[in-house]
Each structure stands twice: as structure tokens, then as C-alpha cells.
Amino acid sequence: MTKLQTALVTGASAGIGREIARILVRERGMNVVATARRLDRLEQLRNELPEGTLFPIAGDLGDKAFRQRLWDESITHTSSIDVLINNAGIGLRGPFLDQSMLDIERLLNLNVVALIDLTQKAARHMSERKHGQIVQVSSIVGAFGVPYSAVYAASKHAVDGLVKSLRPELRGTGVRVWAARPGRTASEFYNLALGGNVAPEHIPPARSAEKVARAIVAGLDRNNAFLAPTIDAALLVGLCRWLPGFESLMGRVAKHVFDKELAAAKQG
Ligand SMILES: NC(=O)c1ccc[n+]([C@@H]2O[C@H](COP(=O)([O-])OP(=O)(O)OC[C@H]3O[C@@H](n4cnc5c(N)ncnc54)[C@H](OP(=O)(O)O)[C@@H]3O)[C@@H](O)[C@H]2O)c1
């Protein structure tokens, strides 16, 4: 197997993406191009890592022109990208009937359109070199539905559909496409998905971003289409898949739990 030496990690200023970037550099000895909108956060990350190992490029992935510049600069800087980690993503939590089209489009543009664009750029580059991995950070809700996150779940189902279709299409090209499906993870995600004003005591417990990132990085050494980074994520996806009626029952229970969570979050 050819050694993985360079990676482009999106959403590297926080949460899972920042941990993935740290682990790739520190434990895999890789060089990482790290992107997100907040340059100061990317520079902080660069400064904590050995010199010359992390190259920040800041911008909005919702912007098509930025995505092209990001890709071009990544290749100029590294000469080749062995791993693309499509991690940047946002949530949108609350009643579907109340959600604005602006927020819905912003989510789909980042979680689906930007991810597909970078996937295509990387797949062309990697298939020419007959080597590379494209990792989509999806979610357990790519595998089943969940109340109050309908558009987010739809975006992750789109990601999972892309992976399922590209795997047979790209077989024999040397390009491996796969997805990680985390469950609840401690990061900025939950607060932002609810508008950004949730008090810390109203944020439900979650797995650590480092633990999830470590499992995703370990997935680079396997050949699965989908990876559950934690046992609870594996259990939920497995039960929905193999136990008829479980998904529908879970949806009903989740609605009651999430009603309470949303009410608590509204208090600020
Ligand atoms: N946290 C969870 O419970 C959970 C569960 C399952 C799956 N996931 C998935 O895991 C991935 C990472 O989530 P996380 O929990 O680490 O969230 P996070 O802490 O909110 O981090 C999200 C990252 O995406 C970047 N980002 C957001 N909008 C962007 C934009 N328009 N352009 C460029 N970068 C942008 C953010 O950086 P800037 O703000 O600096 O741009 C940040 O680095 C997402 O795809 C999410 O759907 C999360």
C-alpha cells in the first residue's frame, strides 16, 4: 500500500476536524492543508504543530470560487493530496415548518454541494495517480431519520448515497471513498445548530471529538464503506438496519426527548 503523506482537512478550526488534523500530523507524520473560515483558529493550530506540517487556507466552502482556489493552492503547496477529509458541516435543529429557505440552502450548499465538488476534484486527481482516499464525515443520521433534524438528515443521506454509488464506480481506480458516521460528539456543532445561544448546561452529553477523530483516522487502514467511530453509533445504526420497526419506535421516543431538549435550549 502506498504511504499516505498529505491530507486536505475541511472544518479544521474546531471539533472533529481539528482533532483529525492534529492526529494526522502528530501520529501519522502527514502534512495537512487545513481549511475553515476562521484563520486565527487555523493559525493557532499551525503554531502548536511542528513547523511546516500544517498549511492553513481560510475561506467559505459555500463559495464555489473559494473551493477552486483551495484545491489549486493545496496542490501547489503539497504537489499531491493523498487524503481528502470532507469534514466541514453544519446542523439545523428545530421544527421543519419554522425553518427558513436561506438556512436550508446554506446547509445543503455546505454539507452536500461543497462536499460533492471537493470529492470530484479529489477523485479526478487521485484516479490519475491511482492512489488516494476520500473520507466523508457523515453522521448516524445518514443511516436513519430523526425528528427536528430533517434537512440535516437529508444532507447526510445524500452523502451516504454518494459513497454507496461511487464505491463501485471507482473500483479499480485506486481511489477509496468511504464515510464515517459519528453519533453525538462534543464540539461547537449542537449549539450552532440551534442558533448559537444554548447555555452549556443545556448541551447534552456527547463523545469526545478526539475519540471520534481517532477512530476516523484508524479507518484509513481499513476498507469498509462505512465506519461507526463509537459503539453507541454502531449499535443505533445496526438496530435500525436489522430490527424491523426500531427506527419508527426510536423516532417517536426521540421526538419526546428532543421536545424537552429544544425547550431547554430556548431558555438560552
Ligand atoms: N458534533 C456532532 O454531534 C456530530 C455528529 C455526527 C456528525 N457530525 C459531523 O461532523 C462534522 C464536523 O462537525 P463538528 O461536530 O466537529 O462541528 P463543529 O465543531 O461545529 O466544526 C465544524 C467545522 O466546519 C467549519 N465550517 C462551518 N461552516 C463552514 C463554511 N461555510 N466554510 C468552511 N468551513 C466551515 C467550521 O469552521 P469555521 O466556523 O471556522 O468556518 C468548523 O471548523 C460535520 O460534518 C457534522 O455534520 C457531527
The ligand as a Gaussian input file, in Angstrom:
#p B3LYP/6-31G(d) Opt

LIG

0 1
 N      -20.985000      17.053000      16.666000
 C      -21.822000      16.062000      16.401000
 O      -22.656000      15.663000      17.267000
 C      -21.774000      15.366000      15.058000
 C      -22.413000      14.116000      14.936000
 C      -22.381000      13.473000      13.710000
 C      -21.739000      14.038000      12.642000
 N      -21.118000      15.247000      12.765000
 C      -20.474000      15.827000      11.590000
 O      -19.116000      16.033000      11.888000
 C      -18.610000      17.096000      11.098000
 C      -17.822000      18.040000      11.979000
 O      -18.694000      18.538000      12.964000
 P      -18.186000      19.068000      14.383000
 O      -19.047000      18.415000      15.394000
 O      -16.744000      18.979000      14.519000
 O      -18.687000      20.587000      14.254000
 P      -18.012000      21.992000      14.646000
 O      -17.274000      21.906000      15.922000
 O      -19.141000      22.974000      14.544000
 O      -16.980000      22.228000      13.451000
 C      -17.440000      22.498000      12.167000
 C      -16.280000      22.928000      11.302000
 O      -16.789000      23.272000       9.994000
 C      -16.308000      24.579000       9.650000
 N      -17.287000      25.266000       8.804000
 C      -18.576000      25.545000       9.097000
 N      -19.141000      26.247000       8.098000
 C      -18.176000      26.414000       7.155000
 C      -18.125000      27.071000       5.900000
 N      -19.204000      27.693000       5.397000
 N      -16.970000      27.064000       5.190000
 C      -15.865000      26.448000       5.709000
 N      -15.851000      25.796000       6.885000
 C      -16.987000      25.793000       7.601000
 C      -16.122000      25.276000      10.976000
 O      -15.128000      26.294000      10.877000
 P      -15.389000      27.861000      10.734000
 O      -16.563000      28.216000      11.580000
 O      -14.102000      28.444000      11.191000
 O      -15.633000      28.066000       9.277000
 C      -15.578000      24.144000      11.835000
 O      -14.189000      24.011000      11.639000
 C      -19.828000      17.728000      10.407000
 O      -19.908000      17.297000       9.080000
 C      -21.007000      17.179000      11.195000
 O      -22.176000      17.081000      10.399000
 C      -21.118000      15.921000      13.965000

